[in-house]
Amino acid sequence: MALIKSKQKKGILLTLAVIVLVVLMVAEIMTYVYLNINYQTIDALGNGAAGSYRIAGTLNSSASTFLRSSLFSALGALSSYESTRNAIYINNTAYALGSLMTNGLIYGTNEITLMGGETLGNYTNSIVQQAKAQGYTLTLSNSSLQVYQTGPSSLNATYYVFAALNSSAGSFSEPIAASAGISLNGSMDLYSVENRDNNRIRFSGGYPSAVLVGNTYAIAGSTGPFQFVYGPIVYVNSFGSCAAVPSQYENANFILATPTDVAAGSCGFGGVITYTPSSTAYTVPYLVYSSSTNIMNYLYNGTSLLLNGPGLALLNLSAVQSAMHNGYYYGSTFTPAYLDWAQGSVGKRSQNGLFSFNLYNRQVAQFNGISSYVSTGTNGLPLGNSVRSVFAWIYPTSYPSVSCCDLIYSYGGAASPSYTAASFRVQNNGGIPNALVFGTGNGNSWVSALSPPLNTWSFVGYVYGAGASSAITIYLNGQSQSNVMSLGAIDTVLPPLYPAMIGASSNSLTNFFPGMISDLQVYNAVVLPQQAAQLYDEGIDGAPFGSNNLVGWWP
């Protein structure tokens, strides 16, 4: 995709700024409506059971008005946030929108201004105070907010809360379940925003228009149910007939790219990309582009891509997960990535599409296993016996000798014995060959039964909890193994010469790692199993799950 010039970027950001301003103006109008119309009738609703139901109905209507306004605001805030993320994209949009609506935060970033005050905290405080001014004591408890989609063209939210109202006339308690939705038709395409473009969501026959990875919109394409295919490109300059392509490529594992008409339909391919509409109806995912886009110039033989759209239940999910974990650039055409049916996990299914993922201009560190390493900073790294979590993607090209190990990440050491490196490593000790091992730095270590495969990317990590008998959990590609460390608490200090190293020992510059390491993350907290699963599902180009406890990140 061509680089966007600075003036074009300014224009795009200006467009986003105008959109956010309009959203905030709408939010202000909506705020006036629900604060000045829905509440003022509370004191005139009467007493008894009938009054209780009417109060519940008024609160329900009020909450629904809030939800609709807050959804608009959250959508604008999310678009603004994603437009400046340098291609670090969220993978759980429902969570992000819900967090914005709840407290104006998105992954630790305060966007309360863009929300225009449209948060649950402000809303609930307002109605409690208004009830108090009218002689009532209103208590709201057991609340929950859900952001979701039931179809491709709208975004919805439901707010559950238990309301208790006390006054001189009596006490009333009612559950509130308020819902609201907004249309996505004409709104900003989040995938487009993430890629510094300003396209809007367009629908065709009830489905979003198909697009190719790289932001270039097709002039025609498949709409459900035939939408998804993932595989390598087979480029044929002049098609003519199916005989122009070797038969071994004519199967659902490959995507045909050709400027000319595929007169025989799809010729057995899993998908088709072309400049010329076919005279025979396609029964596979397809995209037709204007020749002015020059899209064929970017479709090289063997390039893997995802030709995508609604209909995730038809998709080979293992292929998509492989694409993520191996760093292929792809995104969902059903972006705007607003759905939550899959709850942020590609291992679950949704009829509406897939979340968007993208590259973070990944800097893969390559190690020769002899002398190469990366020295990192130490600011904020957990010391003493404090909790810590370390995760990374590794690509080992060989295993260590029987005598020792290959270091993934090593920082600090123990106060005694002097500066023995605390480390996370692949170790071959004979008993459990090529195992992931956590070393405490005081001469103790725990050897897991997990062994990363050679010549492929693997997600690895460890979590250490503080205490003399601390729980150690080691992760490998979605698996985990835990053990209680009963060999004594660690006491990490920073040695003067080599305090922190990727790919070598921080004690002696030995035990060099052979292969590649990427996306190393260090936390000063215990990363929970569900958070570790999220990091794994995001793939090698995923971003950390939060910034509050992230103390080191080398993507």
C-alpha positions in Angstrom: 0.0 0.0 0.0 1.4 3.4 -0.9 2.6 5.7 1.9 0.2 8.5 2.9 1.7 11.9 2.4 1.8 14.3 5.3 -1.0 16.6 3.9 -3.2 13.6 3.4 -2.6 12.5 7.0 -3.5 15.9 8.2 -6.7 15.8 6.1 -7.6 12.4 7.6 -7.0 13.5 11.1 -9.0 16.7 10.5 -11.8 14.5 9.2 -11.6 12.4 12.4 -11.6 15.6 14.5 -14.7 16.9 12.8 -16.4 13.5 13.3 -15.5 13.4 17.0 -16.7 17.0 17.4 -20.1 16.1 15.9 -20.3 13.0 18.1 -19.6 15.2 21.2 -22.3 17.7 20.0 -24.8 14.8 19.7 -23.8 13.6 23.1 -24.5 17.0 24.7 -28.0 17.1 23.1 -28.7 13.5 24.4 -27.4 14.5 27.8 -29.9 17.3 28.0 -32.7 15.0 27.0 -32.1 12.3 29.6 -31.2 14.7 32.4 -34.0 17.1 32.0 -36.9 15.0 30.8 -36.6 11.5 32.1 -35.8 12.3 35.8 -38.1 15.2 36.5 -41.2 13.0 36.7 -39.8 10.7 39.4 -41.6 12.6 42.2 -44.9 12.5 40.4 -45.1 8.8 39.8 -47.1 7.9 42.9 -46.7 5.3 45.6 -47.3 1.6 46.0 -46.5 -1.3 43.6 -47.8 0.6 40.6 -45.5 3.5 41.5 -42.6 1.1 41.8 -43.2 -0.2 38.3 -43.5 3.3 36.9 -40.3 4.3 38.6 -38.5 1.3 37.2 -39.9 2.2 33.7 -38.6 5.7 34.0 -35.2 4.6 35.1 -35.2 2.1 32.2 -36.0 4.7 29.7 -33.4 7.0 31.2 -30.7 4.4 31.1 -31.6 3.5 27.5 -31.2 7.1 26.4 -27.9 7.2 28.2 -26.7 4.0 26.5 -27.5 5.3 23.0 -25.7 8.6 23.7 -22.7 6.8 25.3 -22.4 4.4 22.4 -22.1 7.3 19.9 -19.5 8.9 22.1 -17.5 5.7 22.6 -17.5 5.0 18.9 -16.0 8.4 18.2 -13.5 8.1 21.0 -12.4 4.6 19.8 -11.9 5.9 16.2 -9.8 8.8 17.5 -7.8 6.4 19.8 -7.1 3.9 17.0 -6.1 6.6 14.5 -3.0 7.4 16.6 -2.0 3.9 17.7 0.9 3.3 15.2 -0.8 0.1 14.0 -1.1 -1.5 17.5 -4.7 -2.6 17.2 -7.2 -3.8 19.8 -8.5 -7.3 19.4 -11.5 -7.1 21.8 -13.5 -4.1 20.7 -16.4 -4.9 22.9 -14.2 -4.6 25.9 -12.7 -1.4 24.7 -16.1 0.2 24.0 -17.4 -1.1 27.4 -14.5 0.5 29.2 -15.0 3.8 27.5 -18.7 3.8 28.4 -18.0 2.7 32.0 -15.2 5.1 33.0 -13.8 6.9 29.9 -10.7 4.7 29.8 -9.3 2.6 27.0 -6.3 0.4 28.0 -5.2 2.9 30.6 -5.6 6.0 28.3 -8.0 8.6 29.6 -10.5 9.6 26.9 -13.1 11.2 29.1 -13.0 14.4 27.1 -13.9 12.6 23.9 -16.6 10.8 25.8 -18.1 14.2 26.6 -18.8 13.0 30.1 -21.0 10.1 28.8 -19.8 7.5 31.3 -21.7 5.2 33.6 -20.0 6.7 36.6 -21.3 10.2 35.7 -24.7 8.9 34.7 -25.4 6.9 37.9 -24.0 9.8 40.1 -26.4 12.2 38.3 -29.6 10.2 38.8 -28.7 9.4 42.4 -28.2 13.1 43.1 -31.4 14.1 41.3 -33.3 11.5 43.3 -31.8 12.9 46.5 -32.8 16.4 45.6 -36.4 15.2 45.2 -36.5 13.5 48.6 -35.5 10.0 47.6 -32.6 7.7 48.4 -31.7 5.8 45.3 -29.2 2.9 45.5 -27.9 1.1 42.4 -26.1 -2.2 42.8 -25.0 -5.4 41.0 -24.6 -3.5 37.7 -23.1 -4.8 34.5 -22.7 -3.4 31.0 -22.6 -5.5 27.8 -21.6 -4.2 24.3 -22.5 -6.5 21.5 -23.8 -7.1 18.0 -26.8 -9.1 16.9 -26.3 -8.2 13.2 -23.7 -6.6 10.9 -25.3 -3.2 10.7 -25.7 -2.1 14.3 -24.0 -1.8 17.6 -25.9 -2.6 20.8 -25.5 -2.2 24.6 -27.5 -3.5 27.6 -27.2 -2.2 31.1 -28.3 -4.4 34.0 -28.7 -2.9 37.5 -30.7 -3.4 40.7 -32.4 -0.2 41.8 -33.6 0.4 45.4 -35.6 3.6 46.0 -36.4 4.7 49.6 -38.7 7.6 50.6 -41.2 8.6 53.3 -43.9 6.8 51.3 -42.0 3.5 51.4 -39.3 1.4 49.7 -39.3 0.0 46.2 -36.8 -2.4 44.6 -36.8 -3.2 40.9 -34.3 -4.8 38.5 -33.5 -2.6 35.5 -32.5 -4.0 32.1 -32.1 -1.2 29.7 -31.0 -1.6 26.0 -30.2 0.6 23.1 -28.6 0.4 19.7 -27.1 2.6 17.0 -26.7 2.1 13.3 -23.2 1.5 11.9 -24.2 2.4 8.3 -22.2 5.4 7.3 -20.0 5.4 10.4 -16.2 5.2 10.2 -14.7 1.9 9.2 -12.4 1.1 12.1 -10.1 -1.0 10.0 -9.8 2.0 7.7 -9.1 4.3 10.6 -6.5 2.0 11.9 -4.7 2.3 8.6 -4.8 6.1 8.4 -7.7 6.1 5.9 -11.1 7.7 6.2 -13.4 5.2 4.6 -16.9 4.6 6.0 -18.8 1.4 6.4 -20.8 0.5 3.3 -23.3 -2.2 3.1 -24.4 -4.3 0.2 -27.4 -6.6 0.5 -27.2 -6.3 4.3 -23.5 -7.2 4.4 -20.4 -4.9 4.5 -18.7 -4.5 1.2 -15.8 -6.8 0.7 -12.3 -5.3 0.9 -8.8 -6.7 0.4 -6.1 -6.4 3.1 -4.4 -3.2 2.3 -7.4 -0.9 2.5 -8.3 -0.9 -1.2 -12.0 -1.3 -1.7 -13.3 -3.6 -4.4 -15.9 -2.5 -6.9 -17.6 -5.9 -6.5 -17.3 -8.9 -4.3 -18.9 -11.8 -2.6 -21.4 -11.3 0.2 -22.4 -14.0 2.6 -22.3 -16.9 2.9 -19.1 -17.2 0.7 -16.8 -14.7 2.3 -13.7 -16.2 3.9 -10.6 -17.9 2.5 -7.0 -17.9 3.7 -4.1 -19.1 1.6 -1.2 -18.3 -0.7 -1.6 -16.4 -3.9 -1.2 -18.0 -7.4 -0.8 -15.2 -9.9 -1.7 -15.8 -13.6 -1.1 -12.9 -15.9 -3.3 -14.1 -18.8 -5.8 -16.7 -17.7 -7.7 -18.0 -20.8 -8.8 -21.2 -19.2 -8.2 -23.5 -16.2 -5.5 -25.2 -18.2 -3.4 -22.2 -17.7 -2.8 -23.2 -14.1 -1.0 -26.3 -13.0 -3.6 -28.7 -11.5 -1.8 -29.0 -8.2 -2.8 -25.4 -7.4 -6.5 -25.8 -8.4 -7.8 -26.5 -4.9 -9.3 -24.6 -2.0 -5.9 -24.0 -0.4 -5.0 -21.4 -3.0 -6.3 -18.0 -4.1 -6.2 -17.1 -7.8 -5.1 -13.6 -8.8 -5.5 -12.7 -12.5 -6.3 -9.5 -14.4 -8.5 -11.3 -16.9 -11.9 -13.0 -16.8 -12.0 -16.4 -15.1 -14.5 -17.8 -17.6 -14.8 -21.2 -15.9 -15.8 -19.7 -12.5 -13.2 -20.4 -9.8 -11.4 -23.4 -11.4 -11.4 -25.1 -8.1 -9.5 -22.3 -6.3 -10.5 -21.3 -2.8 -10.9 -17.6 -3.9 -10.4 -15.3 -6.8 -9.1 -11.7 -7.2 -9.5 -10.1 -10.6 -10.0 -6.9 -12.6 -12.7 -8.5 -14.8 -16.0 -9.8 -13.6 -16.6 -13.4 -14.5 -19.1 -14.5 -17.0 -19.7 -17.5 -14.7 -21.0 -17.0 -11.2 -18.5 -17.6 -8.5 -19.2 -20.0 -5.7 -16.1 -19.0 -3.7 -15.0 -15.7 -2.1 -14.1 -13.2 -4.8 -13.1 -9.6 -5.3 -13.3 -7.5 -8.4 -11.1 -4.4 -8.5 -10.7 -1.5 -10.8 -7.5 -1.8 -12.8 -6.7 1.8 -11.7 -5.9 0.4 -8.2 -2.9 -1.6 -9.6 -3.7 -4.2 -6.9 -2.2 -7.0 -9.0 1.2 -5.3 -8.5 1.0 -6.3 -4.9 -0.2 -9.9 -5.3 2.9 -12.0 -5.5 3.1 -15.7 -5.9 3.2 -17.4 -2.6 2.0 -14.4 -0.6 -0.5 -15.5 2.0 -3.5 -13.4 2.6 -7.0 -13.5 4.0 -9.8 -12.7 1.6 -12.5 -12.0 4.1 -16.0 -10.9 5.2 -19.0 -12.1 7.2 -19.5 -15.8 7.9 -16.8 -16.7 10.4 -18.5 -20.1 11.0 -17.3 -21.1 7.5 -13.7 -20.2 8.2 -10.9 -22.6 8.9 -10.0 -21.0 12.2 -6.7 -22.9 12.6 -5.4 -21.3 9.4 -6.3 -17.8 10.7 -4.6 -18.5 14.1 -1.6 -19.7 12.2 -1.6 -16.5 10.2 -1.7 -14.4 13.3 1.0 -16.3 15.1 3.3 -16.2 12.2 2.9 -12.4 11.7 0.9 -12.3 8.4 -0.7 -8.9 7.7 -4.5 -9.3 7.7 -7.6 -7.7 9.0 -11.3 -8.4 9.0 -13.4 -6.8 6.3 -16.3 -6.9 8.8 -14.3 -4.4 10.6 -15.2 -2.1 12.1 -14.1 -4.9 14.5 -17.1 -4.0 16.6 -18.4 -7.4 17.4 -18.1 -9.2 20.6 -19.6 -12.5 19.9 -16.2 -14.1 19.9 -15.2 -12.2 23.1 -11.8 -11.3 21.8 -10.8 -14.8 20.9 -10.3 -16.2 17.4 -11.0 -19.6 18.8 -14.7 -18.8 19.1 -17.1 -18.3 16.3 -19.4 -15.4 15.1 -21.7 -15.1 12.2 -20.7 -11.5 11.7 -16.9 -11.6 11.1 -13.5 -11.4 12.7 -11.7 -8.8 14.7 -9.0 -6.8 13.0 -5.3 -7.5 13.5 -2.3 -5.9 12.0 1.5 -5.5 12.1 3.3 -3.3 14.6 6.3 -2.9 12.3 7.7 -5.8 14.2 11.4 -5.8 15.0 12.5 -9.4 15.1 15.8 -9.9 16.9 17.9 -12.6 15.3 20.5 -14.4 17.3 23.4 -16.6 16.0 23.7 -18.7 19.2 27.4 -17.8 19.5 27.8 -14.2 20.4 24.7 -12.1 19.6 22.4 -10.7 22.3 20.3 -7.6 23.1 21.0 -5.5 26.2 17.8 -3.9 27.6 17.0 -1.2 30.1 16.1 -2.1 33.7 13.9 0.8 34.8 10.9 -0.6 36.7 11.9 -4.3 36.5 10.6 -6.2 39.5 13.3 -6.7 42.1 13.6 -8.5 45.5 10.9 -11.1 45.9 8.2 -9.2 44.1 5.8 -10.8 41.6 6.6 -10.7 37.9 5.5 -12.1 34.5 7.5 -12.4 31.3 6.2 -13.4 27.9 7.7 -13.6 24.4 7.6 -15.2 21.0 10.6 -17.4 20.2 11.8 -19.1 17.1 14.6 -21.6 18.1 16.7 -23.0 15.3 18.5 -25.6 17.4 18.4 -27.1 20.9 21.1 -26.6 23.6 23.7 -29.1 24.4 23.1 -31.6 27.2 25.4 -29.6 29.5 23.2 -26.5 29.7 20.8 -24.1 28.2 19.9 -21.3 25.8 18.7 -18.0 27.4 15.5 -16.3 26.3 15.5 -13.5 28.8 17.6 -12.9 31.8 17.8 -10.0 34.1 19.2 -9.5 37.6 20.5 -12.2 39.8 20.4 -13.3 43.4 22.0 -11.4 46.3 23.5 -14.8 47.3 25.3 -16.5 45.7 26.8 -13.5 44.0 24.9 -12.5 40.8 23.8 -15.8 39.6 21.5 -14.9 36.7 17.8 -15.3 37.2 16.6 -16.5 33.9 14.0 -17.9 31.5 15.6 -20.5 29.2 15.4 -23.6 27.1 17.4 -26.2 28.9 18.6 -29.7 28.1 19.4 -31.4 31.4 19.0 -35.0 30.1 15.9 -35.8 32.3 13.5 -33.5 30.4 15.2 -32.6 27.1 14.8 -29.1 25.6 12.4 -27.9 28.4 11.3 -24.4 29.3 12.9 -23.6 32.6 12.6 -20.8 35.2 15.7 -20.1 37.3 15.4 -18.3 40.5 18.9 -17.0 40.6 19.8 -18.5 44.0 20.8 -21.8 42.4 17.3 -23.2 42.3 15.2 -23.7 39.2 12.0 -25.4 38.1 12.0 -27.5 35.0 8.7 -27.8 33.1 7.7 -30.6 30.8 7.0 -28.1 28.0 9.4 -28.0 25.0 9.2 -25.4 22.2 9.4 -26.9 18.7 12.2 -25.9 16.3 11.9 -23.6 13.3 8.5 -22.2 14.1 7.2 -19.3 16.3 6.1 -20.3 19.8 4.5 -18.2 22.5 6.3 -18.7 25.8 6.2 -17.1 29.3 6.4 -17.5 33.0 4.6 -16.1 36.0 6.2 -15.9 39.4 4.2 -15.1 42.6 6.0 -13.7 45.6 6.6 -15.7 48.8 8.9 -18.4 50.1 6.6 -21.0 48.6 5.6 -19.3 45.3 3.5 -20.6 42.5 5.4 -20.8 39.2 3.5 -21.1 35.9 5.2 -21.7 32.6 3.3 -21.2 29.3 3.8 -22.6 25.8 1.4 -22.0 22.9 -1.7 -22.0 25.0 -0.6 -24.7 27.4 0.5 -24.1 30.9 2.1 -26.0 33.8 2.3 -24.8 37.4 4.4 -25.8 40.4 4.9 -24.5 43.9 8.4 -23.3 44.5 9.4 -24.7 47.9 13.1 -24.0 47.5 13.0 -20.5 49.0 12.0 -17.0 47.9 14.1 -15.2 45.3 16.0 -12.0 46.0 16.7 -10.3 42.7 19.3 -7.6 42.5 20.8 -5.9 39.5 24.5 -6.9 38.8 26.7 -4.0 37.7 27.9 -5.3 34.3 25.1 -7.0 32.4 21.8 -6.2 34.3 19.3 -7.4 31.6 19.8 -9.4 28.4 17.6 -10.9 25.6 19.3 -14.0 24.2 22.1 -14.4 26.7 22.9 -14.7 30.4 22.9 -11.4 32.3 25.6 -12.8 34.5 28.3 -13.9 32.1 27.4 -13.3 28.5 27.1 -17.0 27.8 24.4 -19.5 26.9 23.5 -17.6 23.7 20.1 -18.2 22.1 20.0 -19.5 18.5 17.1 -18.2 16.4 14.7 -15.3 16.8 12.9 -13.5 19.6 10.1 -11.0 19.3 7.4 -9.1 21.3 9.1 -9.6 24.7 6.8 -8.2 27.5 7.6 -7.8 31.2 5.0 -7.1 33.9 5.3 -6.3 37.6 2.1 -8.3 38.3 0.8 -11.8 38.0 -0.6 -12.2 34.5 -3.8 -14.3 34.9 -4.5 -17.4 32.7 -7.2 -15.6 30.8 -4.8 -12.7 30.1 -2.1 -15.0 29.0 -4.6 -16.6 26.6 -5.5 -13.2 25.2 -1.8 -12.5 24.5 -1.5 -15.8 22.8 -4.6 -15.3 20.7 -3.4 -11.8 19.6 -0.4 -13.5 17.9 3.2 -12.3 17.4 2.1 -8.8 16.5 -0.2 -8.4 19.5 0.0 -5.5 21.9 0.3 -5.9 25.7 -3.1 -6.3 27.4 -2.7 -3.2 29.6 -0.2 -0.5 30.4 -0.6 -0.1 34.2 1.7 -3.1 35.1 3.8 -3.2 31.9 7.4 -2.3 32.8 9.2 -3.6 29.7 8.2 -4.1 26.1 10.5 -4.9 23.2 8.3 -5.6 20.1 
